[in-house]
Amino acid sequence: MESWTSICQTDDLVPNTGVCALFNEEQVAVFHCAATDSLYAVSNYDPIGQANVLSRGIIGSIASEPVVASPLYKQHFSLKTGACLQQPDVTLKTYKVRRQGKHIQLAP
């Protein structure tokens, strides 16, 4: 059985931008893609730039894959898998995310 944790309210999310939330003592970048009404959650830590900045990245898509571009060195990370498109050996931790009423919830 999965354990879901509320991390913010749906009103805290701005469409097509990210927010940073603390989950199990880790910074998580949460994104709401308005075009598909999808939610994504990945580690906020950019392993290439070595900083917690991904929630400030720009979201988009490459070949229909939803991505976030790091604001530091502009690498693209898949919002579904966490894989870096430019450096396949680098990945982000991903989280299960859902809407539950007015709450946004994460599970490890």
C-alpha beads as a LAMMPS data file, in Angstrom:
LAMMPS data file: protein, C-alpha beads

108 atoms
107 bonds

1 atom types
1 bond types

-500.0 500.0 xlo xhi
-500.0 500.0 ylo yhi
-500.0 500.0 zlo zhi

Masses

1 110.0

Atoms # bond

1 1 1 0.000 0.000 0.000
2 1 1 1.381 3.382 -1.023
3 1 1 1.634 6.175 1.473
4 1 1 0.613 9.527 -0.028
5 1 1 1.677 12.819 1.554
6 1 1 0.046 16.204 0.891
7 1 1 2.734 18.713 -0.047
8 1 1 0.741 21.715 -1.267
9 1 1 -2.657 22.892 -2.468
10 1 1 -3.766 22.825 -6.100
11 1 1 -3.950 26.653 -5.956
12 1 1 -0.207 26.742 -5.189
13 1 1 0.590 25.429 -8.677
14 1 1 0.852 27.883 -11.534
15 1 1 0.217 26.274 -14.931
16 1 1 3.370 25.599 -16.966
17 1 1 5.756 26.493 -14.162
18 1 1 7.317 24.630 -11.286
19 1 1 7.158 24.949 -7.528
20 1 1 9.546 23.535 -4.973
21 1 1 8.222 21.470 -2.070
22 1 1 9.876 19.616 0.778
23 1 1 9.101 15.891 0.812
24 1 1 10.859 13.466 3.182
25 1 1 13.606 16.073 3.720
26 1 1 14.275 16.321 -0.050
27 1 1 13.505 19.229 -2.364
28 1 1 11.049 18.185 -5.078
29 1 1 10.132 20.180 -8.190
30 1 1 6.418 19.841 -8.987
31 1 1 5.083 20.884 -12.405
32 1 1 1.572 21.317 -13.800
33 1 1 1.518 20.996 -17.596
34 1 1 -1.627 22.880 -18.616
35 1 1 -1.822 21.521 -22.196
36 1 1 -2.372 17.966 -20.957
37 1 1 -3.485 18.838 -17.401
38 1 1 -0.674 16.540 -16.181
39 1 1 1.315 16.686 -12.966
40 1 1 4.983 15.713 -12.697
41 1 1 7.388 15.589 -9.770
42 1 1 11.170 15.202 -9.973
43 1 1 14.102 15.974 -7.735
44 1 1 14.784 19.699 -7.584
45 1 1 18.538 18.976 -7.579
46 1 1 20.291 19.433 -10.930
47 1 1 23.108 16.847 -10.807
48 1 1 25.011 18.562 -13.636
49 1 1 24.824 22.119 -12.287
50 1 1 24.966 20.782 -8.708
51 1 1 22.257 23.077 -7.369
52 1 1 18.598 22.896 -6.325
53 1 1 17.130 24.821 -9.270
54 1 1 14.965 22.599 -11.474
55 1 1 11.682 24.022 -10.159
56 1 1 12.773 27.254 -11.897
57 1 1 13.360 25.492 -15.223
58 1 1 11.269 25.893 -18.350
59 1 1 8.925 23.041 -19.243
60 1 1 8.180 21.956 -22.790
61 1 1 8.418 18.861 -24.937
62 1 1 10.956 17.270 -27.253
63 1 1 9.580 14.645 -29.645
64 1 1 6.391 14.542 -27.524
65 1 1 8.408 13.811 -24.347
66 1 1 7.571 16.321 -21.565
67 1 1 10.805 17.885 -20.312
68 1 1 12.184 20.534 -18.010
69 1 1 15.223 22.537 -19.134
70 1 1 17.663 23.268 -16.342
71 1 1 18.082 27.013 -15.799
72 1 1 21.842 26.499 -15.359
73 1 1 23.304 24.632 -18.334
74 1 1 20.048 24.025 -20.238
75 1 1 20.089 20.208 -20.220
76 1 1 16.657 18.694 -20.749
77 1 1 15.322 16.161 -18.256
78 1 1 12.305 13.946 -18.955
79 1 1 9.487 14.726 -16.547
80 1 1 8.285 11.119 -16.866
81 1 1 11.522 9.192 -16.321
82 1 1 14.021 11.757 -15.008
83 1 1 16.509 10.863 -17.777
84 1 1 18.718 13.616 -19.161
85 1 1 18.262 13.771 -22.942
86 1 1 21.779 15.126 -23.551
87 1 1 23.558 12.848 -21.043
88 1 1 21.715 9.503 -20.744
89 1 1 23.915 8.385 -17.838
90 1 1 22.433 11.197 -15.672
91 1 1 18.941 10.855 -14.199
92 1 1 16.723 12.606 -11.700
93 1 1 14.695 10.904 -9.025
94 1 1 11.002 10.886 -9.959
95 1 1 7.977 10.760 -7.684
96 1 1 4.396 9.628 -8.068
97 1 1 2.120 12.663 -7.913
98 1 1 -1.652 13.057 -7.820
99 1 1 -4.475 15.490 -7.112
100 1 1 -6.676 14.536 -4.179
101 1 1 -9.404 17.128 -3.875
102 1 1 -7.596 20.425 -3.306
103 1 1 -4.346 18.719 -2.312
104 1 1 -1.303 17.760 -4.366
105 1 1 0.156 14.550 -2.988
106 1 1 3.402 12.643 -3.497
107 1 1 4.447 9.051 -2.947
108 1 1 8.013 7.751 -3.103

Bonds

1 1 1 2
2 1 2 3
3 1 3 4
4 1 4 5
5 1 5 6
6 1 6 7
7 1 7 8
8 1 8 9
9 1 9 10
10 1 10 11
11 1 11 12
12 1 12 13
13 1 13 14
14 1 14 15
15 1 15 16
16 1 16 17
17 1 17 18
18 1 18 19
19 1 19 20
20 1 20 21
21 1 21 22
22 1 22 23
23 1 23 24
24 1 24 25
25 1 25 26
26 1 26 27
27 1 27 28
28 1 28 29
29 1 29 30
30 1 30 31
31 1 31 32
32 1 32 33
33 1 33 34
34 1 34 35
35 1 35 36
36 1 36 37
37 1 37 38
38 1 38 39
39 1 39 40
40 1 40 41
41 1 41 42
42 1 42 43
43 1 43 44
44 1 44 45
45 1 45 46
46 1 46 47
47 1 47 48
48 1 48 49
49 1 49 50
50 1 50 51
51 1 51 52
52 1 52 53
53 1 53 54
54 1 54 55
55 1 55 56
56 1 56 57
57 1 57 58
58 1 58 59
59 1 59 60
60 1 60 61
61 1 61 62
62 1 62 63
63 1 63 64
64 1 64 65
65 1 65 66
66 1 66 67
67 1 67 68
68 1 68 69
69 1 69 70
70 1 70 71
71 1 71 72
72 1 72 73
73 1 73 74
74 1 74 75
75 1 75 76
76 1 76 77
77 1 77 78
78 1 78 79
79 1 79 80
80 1 80 81
81 1 81 82
82 1 82 83
83 1 83 84
84 1 84 85
85 1 85 86
86 1 86 87
87 1 87 88
88 1 88 89
89 1 89 90
90 1 90 91
91 1 91 92
92 1 92 93
93 1 93 94
94 1 94 95
95 1 95 96
96 1 96 97
97 1 97 98
98 1 98 99
99 1 99 100
100 1 100 101
101 1 101 102
102 1 102 103
103 1 103 104
104 1 104 105
105 1 105 106
106 1 106 107
107 1 107 108
